Amino acid sequence: MQLYPAIDIKQGQCVRLKQGLFKDIEVYSNQPWEIAKKWEDCGATFIHVVDLDGALEGYSVNADVIAKIAANVSCPIQLGGGIRSTQAIDAALNLGIHRVIIGTKAVDNPEFIKDIVARYGSEHVVVGVDAKDGFVAIEGWEKLSNQKATDLCMLMKSYGVENIVYTDISKDGMLMGPNVEATKELTDITGMNIIASGGVSGMQDLENLYNSNIRGAIIGKALYEKRVDLRRAIELFEKGVK
């Protein structure tokens, strides 16, 4: 199971939100690139970065900070938040990002995903499916669509998408445990690499995901609150060393 330590950026700072609410914010560092290096030094082989300002504005807001993160680590980075055009994808890749996460655009214009998978390759494109009660949320989680998460994932699969970041908004930043059942169901139904995001509170949650054959897990607040030892988690769940 691939582990992804998370770095959420707002106004150039490393922060965490609760349930995606921008009014409920906690700042952990004003130098996110140093946090990225810290996670890599702990053995991280992939880093998950979100431009929270970009998610709201619809375009990259923290490009300078993201460039510093990319320059500070050698492991690949996946980036989400406001990436809704080929120009934005080109800009992200030029910053040194390995793959981009497309969220809102996948709902608003699914054909766009088909085009960019053909243009950039599936290894550089991830679709972010953020859901609440099984329905997809868009525009920085501010709006709820009428599309089911499973339906969107199957459509994306038909376009060649292999990796999905699945976030249960009700769990995100709450340290209440991820929605293992829904994530496993998505994995079983689609056969895709579903990456669980939101709610990981400790090592037991990672073990539950691992035992359910989930392909990936994003760890956010639990790392910052020292509820997960990243080095040990990588040994157990990424390398499978018991």
Disulfide bonds with the S-S distance in Angstrom:
none
